[in-house]
Amino acid sequence: MKTYFLSALVLLCTTSLWSQIKNDKNREFNDLNDALKTPELIYRLNLSNQNLKLDGVDWSKFINLEYLSLKNDHLKEIPSGITKIKTLKSIDLSGNDFDVLPSDFANLEFLEEIKLNDETKMNLPKTLDVLAKLPMLKSLYLENDQLKTIPS
């Protein structure tokens, strides 16, 4: 009877812990300062429309980050260190002011989705050269980029 009770208790605790982890993975943080307190616990970070200064952020501490949005933050260039987020699967860089992705962007080997909508200043051929090196990329969004043709 004790064994049954202990087994049931362990199963209940494991289920509760798994549920908590699953909920944490779906929780989206919108405040960089809060996220920097426990970066290893952050899976989703949405910094859209915040015009933050991102220099000096140690992105390598976000060891579980899967989604990052820097949409409409008026970035002139991609913050250095973003390419150190090895777990990143999806990034939204739409509505910024950069002209090309840095060459080390190809280090994001697990990136599956990138949104580059509303990037009217972007040099598409150079950007596509970088994106072509991403082995897991499945989705590329280029809406409202004033494309007349797709480069070969």
N, C-alpha and C positions, 0 to 999 in steps of 0.2 A: 504494500500500500504506500509506503514511504517513497519507494522508487517511482511509482506511478505519479505521486504528487510532485516529486522533484522534477520528473520529466515534463509534466504539464507546466510547471512553473518556468522551467528553462525555455520551453516552447513559447510561452506567453511573453516572456522577456525578449526573446529573439524576434518575435513578430512585432512587438512594440518598437524595438530598436530599428528594425528594417523599415517600418512605417515612418519613423522619424527621419531616417536617412533619405527616404524617398521624398518626403515633404520638403526637406532641406534642399534637395536637388532642384525642386520646382520653384523654390522661393527666389524672387528676383530682388537684388539690392539696387537702390537708386542713389545711394549716397557714398561717395568715394571714401570719405573719412570713416564712416562706419565699416565699410568693406576692408579698409586697411588695418582695422583692429584685429581681425581674424581672417586674413586673406586665404588661408588654407581651407576654410569652410565655405567659400563662395563658389557657386557653380554658375550663377547668372548675374551679370552686372550690366545695368542699363544706365549709362551716363548721358543719354540723349538730351539735347537742348540745354546743356549746362555751361557751355563755354569755359570749361575748366582748364587750368594750367596743369598739364600732365607730365611736365618735365620733372624728373626726380622720383617718379613712381617706380618702385621695384616690382615690375610685373612678374618676375620669376617666382615671387612668393605666392602667386595665385595658382597653386599646383593642381587645383581641381576645376578651374574655370573652363566652362564649355561654351558659354555665350557671352559676347561683349558687344554692346551698342555704344557707338560714339557718334550717332546720327545728329546732324545739324549742330555740331560743336565748333564750326568754323576753323577746323584744323588746316593749317598750311602744309603740314607734313604729318605722316604717321608717327606717333610717339615712339621713340626708341625703346626697345625692350618688349614691345608687344609680341615680337617674334620669339620671345623666350617662353611664351605660354604654350607649352607642348600639348596641353589637353584641349585647346580651343577647337571647337567644331563649327561654330557659326559666328560671324562678325558682320555688323552693320556699320558701314562707313559712309553712308549716304549723306548728301547735302553738306559736304565739306569743301575746302578750297585747295586741296592738293592736286598736283598734276600727274604724279606717278607713284606707284607702290615701290617701296624700297626693295632692292634685290634680295635681301635676307628674309623677305616675306615668304619666300619659298621654304623656309624652315618650318612653317606651320604644317607639318606633314599629315595631321589629322583633320585639317580644315575641310569641311564638306560644303559649306555655304558661305557666300560673301555677297553682300548687298552694296552696290556702288551707284545707287540711283541718284539722280540730280547732281552728277559730277560733270559740269559743263567745261571745266578747265583741264580735265584729265586727258593725258596722252594715252589713248586707248591701245595703240600698237605696243608701246613699252609696257603698259600694264598687263596686256595679254601675254607678253613674253614671260613675265613673272608668274602669272596665274597658271600658265601651261606647265609649270614645274611642280604644281601641287597635286600629288598622286591621288588624294581622296576627294578632290573637289567634284561635287555633283550639281550644284546650283550656283548660277551667276546671274545677278539681277543688275540690269543696266537701264532701267526706265528713266525717261526724261533726260537722257544724256546728250541729246541733240545729235544722235548718230544718223548719218546719211548712208553710210555703207559699213559693212563689217570688214575689218582688215583681214587679209589672207594670212 
